[in-house]
Amino acid sequence: MLENILLGLGSLFHFNMIAATVGGVVGGVLIGVLPGLTSTMGIALLIPITFTMPPAVGLAMLGGIYLASTYSGAISAILLNIPGTPAAVATLLDGYPMTKKGQSTRALALATFGSCVGGLISTVALLFIAPLLAEFSLRFGSPEYFLLAVFGITVISSLSGKDVEKGLIAGVIGLLLSTIGNHPLTGYMRFTFGIPALFDGIPLVVSLIGLYSIPEVIDMLVQRITKGRNRLDTDNTNPFKFLPEVVSQKLNLIRSSIIGIIVGIIPGVGCSIGGFMAYDAAKRSSKTPEKFGQGSNEGILASETANNAVTGGTLIPLLTLGVPGNPVTAVLLGGIMIHGLRPGAELFTANADIAYSFIMSLFLSNLLFVPVGLFMAKYCVRLIQIPRSILAPSIMALAVVGSYAIRGSVDDIWIMLFVGLCGFVMHFFDIPRAPMVLGLVLGTMAEGELSRSLSLVHGDVAAFMLQLVTRPISLVILGLCLVSLFQGIKQQIKRN
């Protein structure tokens, strides 16, 4: 194995590999900053460019796009309260409050360094323990996936702020929205009102754009615009000044990275769920949980470390088993196969030079998006100095373009506006929006896995319940759900 690692390192320091990696990172940062342009879209659009490249060079570019775009969604989340990618939803809970305090550089620095640490640790896991972890992920069946979704839903109590009841209301709204469209097993249409745009359900990225951009735009417009006054204060401090704050949270970084890697290995879970779970774990173990949602260092680091650790985790089953864990790796699988490569043991034996060159390029990508991200964020910070009269219509235009670009459908713009108005009503009544996002993300997964589990036992509910308490992994996840609920109740009692 050491020989293959050295082979990968030797290939990495060729000019073509470095140029492709840098190009992928720069392109990925730009894609992630713009709401509506996802990692999946970026890789799908740029795969044709890699056709004429050697396989290792093409994969290095695609890997750079994947990692950098996952990180850079935090930039718009922190500065504008609009997540550039779904992975950054948990980050804005503390990132934007920190910006409102005039600490935007601090928030961006914490997000960047945390993302780098999470990405590097997950790449180490990909390099050394990929086969072992991939084999473990095969033990997850429909009951385990269902309970995993339920466990994610229990995190709602930690995302609800001071009012758990309002958080639960938002979570239920998200779960109800997730039922729109065809049934995941039978294909039966529900709540579509004959509108073709709803046949596939509420698009997640479209709803995120509306949920967070429209309330912000309306909030800017209803406030009195004072000529010459900046929207928010900014700071011009050196971002590396905050590196000791990151180093001081070793336990948070390690815990969040492990959560992200495990979530990434399990197919169909995703970066956003990894960020929420790590955020919840950080809040539960924090000595100052009351600071979460107000601009907490721990919250930003947990979210960004975990969602970037997910990236390496998703590549483990992809490269060792050919099983894509999310839409991004599904597109990446297409890019791998287009170059005549086959995931699995053959990739690490017959094509070891390509496989290990790709993995080594991921280390370089994780290191590169620190200077690239901080450099670009330095200029993005100027966005918050733009007067409201200019910024509000600019955000609105970006939201419309981003919503349309996802599927090329005008109907998605109307969906975005509808969800945005719902978000404004929630904002007006001080109902947290993060639980709604979590309900929307996990609702489809929970319903699909529950349906598959029941179909395997021919609809026998008693047999399904028996599976939950007799399968070892299910029993462990069920225990985690109960512990999470108990701690949520305990925190609510303490607040009262």
Rosetta blueprint (number, residue, H / E / L):
1 M L
2 L H
3 E H
4 N H
5 I H
6 L H
7 L H
8 G H
9 L H
10 G H
11 S H
12 L H
13 F L
14 H L
15 F H
16 N H
17 M H
18 I H
19 A H
20 A H
21 T H
22 V H
23 G H
24 G H
25 V H
26 V H
27 G H
28 G H
29 V H
30 L H
31 I H
32 G H
33 V H
34 L L
35 P L
36 G L
37 L L
38 T L
39 S H
40 T H
41 M H
42 G H
43 I H
44 A H
45 L H
46 L H
47 I H
48 P H
49 I H
50 T H
51 F H
52 T H
53 M L
54 P L
55 P H
56 A H
57 V H
58 G H
59 L H
60 A H
61 M H
62 L H
63 G H
64 G H
65 I H
66 Y H
67 L H
68 A H
69 S H
70 T H
71 Y H
72 S H
73 G H
74 A H
75 I H
76 S H
77 A H
78 I H
79 L H
80 L H
81 N L
82 I L
83 P L
84 G L
85 T L
86 P H
87 A H
88 A H
89 V L
90 A L
91 T L
92 L H
93 L H
94 D H
95 G H
96 Y H
97 P H
98 M H
99 T H
100 K H
101 K L
102 G L
103 Q L
104 S H
105 T H
106 R H
107 A H
108 L H
109 A H
110 L H
111 A H
112 T H
113 F H
114 G H
115 S H
116 C H
117 V H
118 G H
119 G H
120 L H
121 I H
122 S H
123 T H
124 V H
125 A H
126 L H
127 L H
128 F H
129 I H
130 A H
131 P H
132 L H
133 L H
134 A H
135 E H
136 F H
137 S H
138 L L
139 R L
140 F L
141 G L
142 S H
143 P H
144 E H
145 Y H
146 F H
147 L H
148 L H
149 A H
150 V H
151 F H
152 G H
153 I H
154 T H
155 V H
156 I H
157 S H
158 S H
159 L H
160 S L
161 G L
162 K L
163 D L
164 V H
165 E H
166 K H
167 G H
168 L H
169 I H
170 A H
171 G H
172 V H
173 I H
174 G H
175 L H
176 L H
177 L H
178 S H
179 T L
180 I L
181 G E
182 N E
183 H L
184 P L
185 L L
186 T L
187 G L
188 Y L
189 M E
190 R E
191 F L
192 T L
193 F L
194 G L
195 I L
196 P H
197 A H
198 L H
199 F L
200 D L
201 G L
202 I L
203 P L
204 L H
205 V H
206 V H
207 S H
208 L H
209 I H
210 G H
211 L H
212 Y H
213 S H
214 I H
215 P H
216 E H
217 V H
218 I H
219 D H
220 M H
221 L H
222 V H
223 Q L
224 R L
225 I L
226 T L
227 K L
228 G L
229 R L
230 N L
231 R L
232 L L
233 D L
234 T L
235 D L
236 N L
237 T L
238 N L
239 P H
240 F H
241 K H
242 F H
243 L H
244 P H
245 E H
246 V H
247 V H
248 S L
249 Q L
250 K H
251 L H
252 N H
253 L H
254 I H
255 R H
256 S H
257 S H
258 I H
259 I H
260 G H
261 I H
262 I H
263 V H
264 G H
265 I H
266 I L
267 P L
268 G L
269 V L
270 G L
271 C H
272 S H
273 I H
274 G H
275 G H
276 F H
277 M H
278 A H
279 Y H
280 D H
281 A H
282 A H
283 K H
284 R H
285 S H
286 S L
287 K L
288 T L
289 P H
290 E H
291 K H
292 F L
293 G L
294 Q L
295 G L
296 S L
297 N H
298 E H
299 G H
300 I H
301 L H
302 A H
303 S H
304 E H
305 T H
306 A H
307 N H
308 N H
309 A H
310 V H
311 T H
312 G H
313 G H
314 T H
315 L H
316 I H
317 P H
318 L H
319 L H
320 T H
321 L H
322 G L
323 V L
324 P L
325 G L
326 N L
327 P H
328 V H
329 T H
330 A H
331 V H
332 L H
333 L H
334 G H
335 G H
336 I H
337 M H
338 I H
339 H L
340 G L
341 L L
342 R L
343 P L
344 G L
345 A H
346 E H
347 L H
348 F H
349 T H
350 A L
351 N L
352 A H
353 D H
354 I H
355 A H
356 Y H
357 S H
358 F H
359 I H
360 M H
361 S H
362 L H
363 F H
364 L H
365 S H
366 N H
367 L H
368 L H
369 F H
370 V H
371 P H
372 V H
373 G H
374 L H
375 F H
376 M H
377 A H
378 K H
379 Y H
380 C H
381 V H
382 R H
383 L H
384 I H
385 Q H
386 I L
387 P L
388 R H
389 S H
390 I H
391 L H
392 A H
393 P H
394 S H
395 I H
396 M H
397 A H
398 L H
399 A H
400 V H
401 V H
402 G H
403 S H
404 Y H
405 A H
406 I H
407 R H
408 G L
409 S L
410 V H
411 D H
412 D H
413 I H
414 W H
415 I H
416 M H
417 L H
418 F H
419 V H
420 G H
421 L H
422 C H
423 G H
424 F H
425 V H
426 M H
427 H H
428 F H
429 F L
430 D L
431 I L
432 P L
433 R L
434 A H
435 P H
436 M H
437 V H
438 L H
439 G H
440 L H
441 V H
442 L H
443 G H
444 T H
445 M H
446 A H
447 E H
448 G H
449 E H
450 L H
451 S H
452 R H
453 S H
454 L H
455 S H
456 L H
457 V L
458 H L
459 G L
460 D L
461 V H
462 A H
463 A H
464 F H
465 M H
466 L H
467 Q H
468 L H
469 V H
470 T H
471 R L
472 P H
473 I H
474 S H
475 L H
476 V H
477 I H
478 L H
479 G H
480 L H
481 C H
482 L H
483 V H
484 S H
485 L H
486 F H
487 Q H
488 G H
489 I H
490 K H
491 Q H
492 Q H
493 I H
494 K H
495 R H
496 N L
